[in-house]
Amino acid sequence: MNVKLKTMIAGTTALAALAIGGAAMADGHTMKIGITQNNVGVDSYQTTYENSFIAAAEANENVDAVVLDAGGDVARQIAQVQDLIQQEVDAIIIWPTNGEAVIPAVREAFNAGIPVIVTNSNIAEAGFEFVSSFSGPDNVTQGSRSAEIMCEKFTEMGIQDEAQVVQISGQPGYTTAIERQSGFDDRLPEVCPNVTIVETQPGDWNREKSQTVMEAFLVKYDDIDGVYSGDDNMGVGALNAAIAAGREGIIFVGATNFAVGYEAMERGEYWGSIYQSPVDDAEAALQTAIDVINGEDVPFLNYFDTPKITQDNQSEFTKPVF
């Protein structure tokens, strides 16, 4: 099947879309599924997700997919949802740019009778009634598991009663960032009650910004024993700052194990993370949409597993492709 590029205009926003799939089947069972993603170019996870989604859609002759990217712009994403509604797609998959701001657009789709599947990062709870299913990782659990990894390492080192931690969170207002932080913040005191989180600052999923945040932490605090980052892209930015400053012995723990995090673990510079596959993420979202269209019973929170990965067990995991 061919992937053809077409440009559509929705309101005043120009939208680039990939239309995927062949002609409608004779029995009329072709499903038209639209997806609006958060920001494909921002990191390798999202790029790999898009490529995997396109491949999965192309491999299914019953699917005709319209693939859109909001470029991190809430207004553009809302316009994209409205455009998909006008196209009368059978389902809309949304990777929200902002968990609160997209709720009115999701409500519009719901009112138009189009099921909405939220992928990767959930919308705010106020919008749950308009959503058929969330497909993605359990981000609160990821944060909790990261806290456990860090506590276990501090205990092994014998510093569990005095360690100080700084945290670099994701993009403010973004559900994944909020959930990973809350999971970490809630779990760490349960397992290591005497460890202190001295400060949290956002790194916006960006390696360079996270490096700058960490540089400021290193100037401000003489004693940093651990760094928790909402993903490994940010975590490696923080690691780079520590290496440049000559600060050794800091335990780095992330979530969403990127290739750069995996490689830093192999070098012994980065301790642990949470293993999450963008391929699994994309394929699960598409399958969830297909199941919803077919009237199958789909759980509202349709999680795929994301296990702990540390230097101790990383040989059990293949290096991430992103």
Salt bridges, closest charged atoms under 4 A:
GLU148 OE2 - ARG187 NE 2.81
GLU148 OE1 - LYS308 NZ 2.74
GLU152 OE2 - LYS308 NZ 3.63
GLU156 OE2 - LYS153 NZ 3.11
GLU190 OE1 - ARG187 NH1 2.85
GLU199 OE1 - LYS220 NZ 2.89
ASP204 OD2 - LYS209 NZ 2.98
GLU263 OE2 - LYS319 NZ 2.45
GLU269 OE1 - ARG267 NH2 2.95
ASP305 OD1 - ARG145 NH1 3.31
